[in-house]
Amino acid sequence: MKNHQGFTVWFTGLPSCGKTSIANQIAIILKNKGYKVEQLDGDILRENLSKDLSFSKKDRDENIRRATYLAQLLTRNNVVVLASFISPYRKQRREARKQIKNFIEVYVRCPIDICKQRDVKGMYKKALEGKIKEFTGVDDPYEEPEHPELIVDTNKECIEESVNKVLQKIEELGYLTREDQE
């Protein structure tokens, strides 16, 4: 394992925009380079740590508070954290940035029509039919980041391009060396 400073890459964006797909690829690359990597994913966290929460604004805030705490602990212990959460509210993301310190916000931008097409779980369809209430992008807002370190446009670039842009940004910020990307 490499001895390195921990950091968190916080992927935010609409449901089905590509957050987890990008994080999965980056995790493989960094693990192969000897980094300690943990992925925090919204769906998995809800299954294991936040089963008690609904999708109300209050419970979404609590879910992200828990995720932030986990990311902060891991980062502090020199783990690379790849956090994939819709995290629709700016206030939540500002708080995560403040608490985690070594924090890189990546806005995974994609038009909602394309997100709907990519939605393998049918969540958008259920939300549009009224079967899911307070669904981000349908009847609950997504507040776009105002100053992310990076924006990737998953409707305009392939996953490899998005992954490479994220790795380049991590290097620019001093968390990786060029050799770690090759």
N, C-alpha and C positions, 0 to 999 in steps of 0.2 A: 504494500500500500504506500502511496505517495504521502509525504508529509506536506501538507498545504493548509492554507487558510480556508475555513469554511465560508460558503456564501449560498444565498438563495436566489434562484431564478424563479420569479413569480409570473406564471403565464396566466393572463386574463383575457377573456373574450366571451362572445356569445356561445350558448350550447352548440356543439358540433362544428366549431370553427377550426379545430385541429390542435388544440392545446396539448392533449395527452399524446397524440401521435408524434408531435415534435419532441416532447419531453422523453418519450420512450426511446427515440433514436439517439438523443443526446446522452441518455443514461447508458446505453450500450457502448457508445464511443468512450465516455469517460471511465466507465468500469474497466474496459479493455486497456485503458492507459494507467490503471492502478489506483484510481480515485475511489474514495468511499462515497457512494451516492445513495441517496434515499429519494424515492418519489412519494409525494403526497398528492393524492388525486381526490377530487371532490366526491366521486361515486364511491370509492373505496373507503374514504374517511367516514362518509355517511353510513356505510354498512357496519363499520367497526367501532367508531368512536362517537358518532353523533346520531345513533339510531333513535334517540329520544327526541330529536328535533324535527319540526315540520319545515315548510318552506315560507313561513311568515317572515316578514322583515326582521323581527326580533330574533327568530331562530336562525336565520341566515347569518345575521351579525354574530351570533354565538358560535356558529359553525366555523366562521372565518377567524374568530378570536381563538378558538381551539387550534385551528390549523397554524395560525401565527405563532402561538406558544410552542407548538411542536417544531416548527421550522426554526424558531429562535434557539431552542435547545440543541437541535442538531447542528445548526450553523456554528454555534458557540463551541461545539465539540469537533470542529474541523471537518464536517460532513458537507458535501455538495448536496443541496436540497433543490429538487425540481418540483415546484408546487403548481399544480394545474387546477385552478378554481375559477369558476365564472367570476366570482367576487365582483358583483355588479355595481357596488357602490364605492365611489372615490374615497369616502371617509374610512372605510375598511382597509383599503389599500394604503392610504396614508399612515394609518395606525400600524399596519404590518411593516411598512418601510421604517417607521420610527423605532419599532421594537427590535427588528431583526438586524439592523445596521448594514451588513454586507448584503445589500438587496438590489436586485436587478429586475425591473418591471418590464415584461415583454407583452405588448398588446398584440394578440393574435387576431388580426382584423379580417373579417369576411362578411360580405353582404348576407343579410338574413335569408334571402331566397336560396342562396347556395347552402347555408347551414341547414335549412329545411330539407333540401335534397340529400344531404349527407346523413341525416338523422336516422340511424339504423334502429333506434329504439322506438321511434314513432312518437316522441314526446311533443314535438311541435303540433302534430296532428291532434293529439289528445288535448293539448292546450287550446287549440283553435276550436275544438268541439266543446270546450267548456269542462272537460273531464279533469283537467289539472288547472288549478287556480294559481295566480301570482307567478306565472312562468316567465322567466327573463326573456325579453324580446317580443313577447306576445302581449301580456297584460301587466307586466312589471318592467320598469326601465332598466337599461344597461347604460351606465354613465361611463362614456369613453374616457380613458386616461388622458390627463392634460399634459403630462411630461414624462412619458415612459422612456426608459433608456433605449428601447428599440420597438419598432413596429414591423411585423411581418404580415404580408398580405397573402393569405393562403389561397385566395381565388386567382392570384396572378403568378404565383411561383410554386414550383413543386416542393415537396417536403424536404428534399435534399438542399434546395436553395435556402429555405427557412432555417433548417438546422445549421447550415454553414454561416448564415448571418448571425445567429445566436452565438455560435462558438466564437466568431470574430469579435463580437461585442464583449464577450466574457474576457477574451484576450486583451482587447483595448483597455478594459477596466483594470487589468493587472491580475486577474484571478487565474489565468492560464498562460502558459508559454506557447509559442508557435509550434514547438515539437509535439505538444499535447494534442494538437489538432490534426496532425498528419497520420 
